[in-house]
Amino acid sequence: MRQWFRDPVEFMERNHDRHGSIFTVKLGALKRCAFVAEPDAAWKVLSGDPSTFRMGPTNQIFRPVLGENSLFLLDGDEHKHHRRLMAPSFHPRAVRSYASLIEEIAARELSTWPVDEPFRMQQPMRRITTESIVRIVIGVCSPERDSEIRRLVPAMLEIAENPLALMPQFQRELGGRSPFGRVMTVTRQIDAILHDEIGLRRLLRPDERGNDVLSALAAPKPHEDGFMTDREIRDEVLTMLIAGHETTANALAWSFERILRHPEVHDRLLAELDSGDGSYLDAVVKETLRQRPILPVTARRLTAETEVGGYTFPRGWTLMPCIFLIHRDPEVFPDPGAFRPERFLEDPKPSSRVWLPFGAGARHCVGSHLAQMTIKSVIGVVLSRAELETDPEPEPIVRNNMTLAPGRGATAILRGRRGTEIRREAPTGMR
């Protein structure tokens, strides 16, 4: 358990080398657990019957923060119902409408970067993704509330970086003095803002509503099919705020780290930005998420005895498809250590059965289109406006909350600024 938290990459690779592509582990109180890095077996877990492979029970440590009604914790018909209500806000057509907002935020952030001084790209990427997700999910609220939300969500995650913060055996508030207590104090502050905003959005006429997710969820009346209670909306909005800012920020940090360490990739991207074609940018993002998946594993709890990968697992076992190891399997991705975006332009392209940064099946990330559009938009703004170089020191892969992040924050140096025009072409696949 200690090594899984301290060095997850070494933990996964060592166990894989010793025991093969399916191996059992004990992770603290989770004593009946198996990592699944065999692609067909992992696909069976990810795409199997949701009533047999349940995700909700594996995310119970988040219940005090996210609540009973988060997509992370729901299963079965409740999960399907909530996902159906949220999906329109994250459809590619809806996502395209957010592009100019994200570009504006990225350009404003870029204008503040120091010149000729090393800085961690991860920090401005967090600021960009935090402001973006708050504006997309909550929309326009008072400047005070907007500022508070953008302060409180990262503050919550910073406290939760302590592995003890959400562990069930340490979920005692101690008057707000424990890590868990501090998390809950911040959670209640966020709750107060969200419940006030939900009440306000309930009162808006159709012509007064923005295109933010909160307004869309609060629009239906109690007698309508799409109605969600205040608590349900609160739980889903908080889930989106937390899941939508940290993961995308780390993906952006890794994207710039990878691009700047491969000058041929950088130069080809820059040329493509001038041409308006988005196919290579799309491939670069996919290759980054292959080589540096933000979530190394996902998990499902079995409700019945099940055969996976030639092994029979009893009811109650937790199976963890290991995205990190599948993405590094040389039989799946030849020469996996090479950063080669071209593999996503060649035929046959890698299948969605093995490229799994957003999961698969019924639990495929509802925000995957938004995440990829955000990454592409920010890369486009930054590369078209900034002359960057990387710090030569290698960036180890480290745990950051539940994600994998650059160990040195994707350190870079801004050497100068280019023109001011923001290119607004939609990336390939988003038109």
ChimeraX attribute file (.defattr): number of C-alpha atoms within 10 A of each C-alpha:
attribute: neighborCount
match mode: 1-to-1
recipient: residues
	/A:1	13
	/A:2	11
	/A:3	12
	/A:4	13
	/A:5	16
	/A:6	13
	/A:7	13
	/A:8	18
	/A:9	19
	/A:10	13
	/A:11	15
	/A:12	20
	/A:13	16
	/A:14	12
	/A:15	16
	/A:16	17
	/A:17	9
	/A:18	9
	/A:19	11
	/A:20	14
	/A:21	21
	/A:22	22
	/A:23	17
	/A:24	16
	/A:25	13
	/A:26	11
	/A:27	15
	/A:28	9
	/A:29	10
	/A:30	12
	/A:31	12
	/A:32	17
	/A:33	20
	/A:34	20
	/A:35	25
	/A:36	29
	/A:37	27
	/A:38	21
	/A:39	23
	/A:40	14
	/A:41	18
	/A:42	27
	/A:43	21
	/A:44	17
	/A:45	28
	/A:46	27
	/A:47	16
	/A:48	15
	/A:49	13
	/A:50	21
	/A:51	14
	/A:52	17
	/A:53	23
	/A:54	24
	/A:55	25
	/A:56	20
	/A:57	18
	/A:58	18
	/A:59	16
	/A:60	17
	/A:61	15
	/A:62	17
	/A:63	17
	/A:64	15
	/A:65	20
	/A:66	23
	/A:67	19
	/A:68	18
	/A:69	21
	/A:70	28
	/A:71	26
	/A:72	23
	/A:73	21
	/A:74	20
	/A:75	22
	/A:76	15
	/A:77	11
	/A:78	14
	/A:79	19
	/A:80	14
	/A:81	15
	/A:82	20
	/A:83	19
	/A:84	12
	/A:85	15
	/A:86	19
	/A:87	14
	/A:88	15
	/A:89	21
	/A:90	17
	/A:91	15
	/A:92	18
	/A:93	13
	/A:94	16
	/A:95	20
	/A:96	18
	/A:97	12
	/A:98	20
	/A:99	20
	/A:100	14
	/A:101	15
	/A:102	24
	/A:103	24
	/A:104	17
	/A:105	17
	/A:106	25
	/A:107	18
	/A:108	12
	/A:109	15
	/A:110	20
	/A:111	12
	/A:112	9
	/A:113	15
	/A:114	13
	/A:115	14
	/A:116	13
	/A:117	11
	/A:118	16
	/A:119	20
	/A:120	16
	/A:121	23
	/A:122	25
	/A:123	15
	/A:124	19
	/A:125	24
	/A:126	20
	/A:127	19
	/A:128	26
	/A:129	28
	/A:130	24
	/A:131	22
	/A:132	26
	/A:133	26
	/A:134	24
	/A:135	20
	/A:136	24
	/A:137	20
	/A:138	25
	/A:139	17
	/A:140	17
	/A:141	13
	/A:142	9
	/A:143	8
	/A:144	8
	/A:145	15
	/A:146	17
	/A:147	13
	/A:148	14
	/A:149	21
	/A:150	20
	/A:151	15
	/A:152	15
	/A:153	20
	/A:154	18
	/A:155	15
	/A:156	19
	/A:157	17
	/A:158	13
	/A:159	19
	/A:160	19
	/A:161	15
	/A:162	14
	/A:163	15
	/A:164	15
	/A:165	22
	/A:166	24
	/A:167	16
	/A:168	14
	/A:169	9
	/A:170	14
	/A:171	17
	/A:172	17
	/A:173	16
	/A:174	11
	/A:175	9
	/A:176	14
	/A:177	12
	/A:178	16
	/A:179	22
	/A:180	24
	/A:181	20
	/A:182	19
	/A:183	23
	/A:184	21
	/A:185	17
	/A:186	18
	/A:187	19
	/A:188	12
	/A:189	13
	/A:190	21
	/A:191	18
	/A:192	11
	/A:193	16
	/A:194	23
	/A:195	15
	/A:196	11
	/A:197	20
	/A:198	21
	/A:199	12
	/A:200	13
	/A:201	20
	/A:202	18
	/A:203	12
	/A:204	14
	/A:205	9
	/A:206	10
	/A:207	6
	/A:208	10
	/A:209	18
	/A:210	16
	/A:211	18
	/A:212	19
	/A:213	24
	/A:214	25
	/A:215	23
	/A:216	21
	/A:217	24
	/A:218	23
	/A:219	20
	/A:220	14
	/A:221	12
	/A:222	10
	/A:223	7
	/A:224	9
	/A:225	10
	/A:226	17
	/A:227	16
	/A:228	18
	/A:229	14
	/A:230	16
	/A:231	17
	/A:232	17
	/A:233	22
	/A:234	26
	/A:235	22
	/A:236	23
	/A:237	21
	/A:238	22
	/A:239	19
	/A:240	21
	/A:241	23
	/A:242	18
	/A:243	15
	/A:244	21
	/A:245	23
	/A:246	26
	/A:247	22
	/A:248	24
	/A:249	26
	/A:250	26
	/A:251	26
	/A:252	31
	/A:253	23
	/A:254	28
	/A:255	22
	/A:256	26
	/A:257	24
	/A:258	23
	/A:259	22
	/A:260	19
	/A:261	16
	/A:262	14
	/A:263	12
	/A:264	11
	/A:265	19
	/A:266	19
	/A:267	14
	/A:268	12
	/A:269	23
	/A:270	16
	/A:271	12
	/A:272	16
	/A:273	21
	/A:274	10
	/A:275	10
	/A:276	14
	/A:277	16
	/A:278	19
	/A:279	15
	/A:280	20
	/A:281	25
	/A:282	20
	/A:283	18
	/A:284	25
	/A:285	24
	/A:286	21
	/A:287	24
	/A:288	23
	/A:289	23
	/A:290	23
	/A:291	21
	/A:292	24
	/A:293	26
	/A:294	26
	/A:295	20
	/A:296	23
	/A:297	23
	/A:298	23
	/A:299	23
	/A:300	23
	/A:301	23
	/A:302	22
	/A:303	16
	/A:304	14
	/A:305	13
	/A:306	17
	/A:307	12
	/A:308	18
	/A:309	17
	/A:310	9
	/A:311	10
	/A:312	10
	/A:313	18
	/A:314	14
	/A:315	14
	/A:316	15
	/A:317	20
	/A:318	25
	/A:319	29
	/A:320	24
	/A:321	28
	/A:322	24
	/A:323	28
	/A:324	24
	/A:325	23
	/A:326	25
	/A:327	26
	/A:328	19
	/A:329	18
	/A:330	12
	/A:331	11
	/A:332	16
	/A:333	18
	/A:334	11
	/A:335	12
	/A:336	17
	/A:337	12
	/A:338	10
	/A:339	18
	/A:340	16
	/A:341	19
	/A:342	13
	/A:343	17
	/A:344	19
	/A:345	14
	/A:346	9
	/A:347	7
	/A:348	8
	/A:349	10
	/A:350	15
	/A:351	10
	/A:352	12
	/A:353	16
	/A:354	21
	/A:355	21
	/A:356	25
	/A:357	25
	/A:358	21
	/A:359	23
	/A:360	19
	/A:361	16
	/A:362	17
	/A:363	20
	/A:364	14
	/A:365	16
	/A:366	21
	/A:367	19
	/A:368	18
	/A:369	19
	/A:370	23
	/A:371	24
	/A:372	20
	/A:373	24
	/A:374	27
	/A:375	23
	/A:376	22
	/A:377	26
	/A:378	23
	/A:379	23
	/A:380	24
	/A:381	23
	/A:382	21
	/A:383	19
	/A:384	21
	/A:385	19
	/A:386	19
	/A:387	14
	/A:388	19
	/A:389	19
	/A:390	20
	/A:391	18
	/A:392	9
	/A:393	9
	/A:394	14
	/A:395	17
	/A:396	14
	/A:397	19
	/A:398	18
	/A:399	21
	/A:400	20
	/A:401	17
	/A:402	17
	/A:403	17
	/A:404	23
	/A:405	28
	/A:406	23
	/A:407	14
	/A:408	18
	/A:409	20
	/A:410	28
	/A:411	24
	/A:412	22
	/A:413	20
	/A:414	18
	/A:415	14
	/A:416	12
	/A:417	16
	/A:418	11
	/A:419	8
	/A:420	11
	/A:421	10
	/A:422	16
	/A:423	15
	/A:424	14
	/A:425	16
	/A:426	16
	/A:427	20
	/A:428	15
	/A:429	11
	/A:430	14
	/A:431	9
